């Protein structure tokens, strides 16, 4: 059997409905030379029945393995893959019809060894998901350090939407971390190895994020922890911008005690916070054209910065002690 151009690897843990939506979106791709490998990472709610629905519609393989995290699960998928290039999606993504067409054209034009694409919020996502999606990509929050057309440092593909050649995997051996920033760590090693890495703006995905603010806070807390773990492995990669959420968090804490020392300083600090959050709401509305999304982007941004900053500080204190 001829090997496909792309092998799509999707780890999943207790999310059969998400896999159903992702696979459904892969049915309508304009470029179809790909296979799909679903790796069930020790789920108690399995998705094998969902995968069976697509066996006569997609080149698809399903594997069940004990739970050991998304990094090892993706590596397991890479080892089963037959394609020339490997593509990684998170299970909570929906893929636009022109995704592989855009990737194929960009690889031909630029000869990428590895690549990543942005994420967007679909119009069918909930208002909360769209608000979280905006704050995760905004230059006003941690979106400024996540990679994109305008980013701090070099572009780093993320595991919700990234790809690499088979050769890159063979040279790097894939993901080293099991959880938390495993994609950032791999991106850094790919760059250090001299591989040509690019952003493909047209190869975006619809990324649903979490379904509630509580789940979102837990996710960004772990993002903060992961950034410190990456910094421990690659010390030169921690930039001043990565400290911004922690500085913001400390500033909020200090703001609560300022009235006891200086009312003027309290008013000035509160004014800065209100101005900053207002900017987030304005830019969110400009992008979404939805007042509900704009309003919810404010608490979403607060949760994102506080969660990321708290996770960053918690892991940092753990390491230095």
Secondary structure, DSSP 4 states (H G I P E B T S, - for coil): -PPPSEEEEEEESS-HHHHHHHHHHHTT-S---EEEEEEEES-SS--HHHHHTTTTTS-EEEEEE----HHHHHHHHHHH--SSEEEEE-TTEEE-TTHHHHHHHHHHHH--SEEE--EE--TTS-HHHHHHHHHHH-TTTGGGGS-SSS-SSS---BTTEEEEEHHHHHHH-S---SSSSHHHHHHHHHHHTT--EEE-TTS-EEE---SSHHHHHHHHHHHHHHHHHHHHHSGGG--GGGGHHHHHHHHHHHHHHHTTT-HHHHHHHHHHHHHHHHHHHHHHHHHH--HHHHHHHHHHHHHHHHHHHHHHHHHHHHHH-
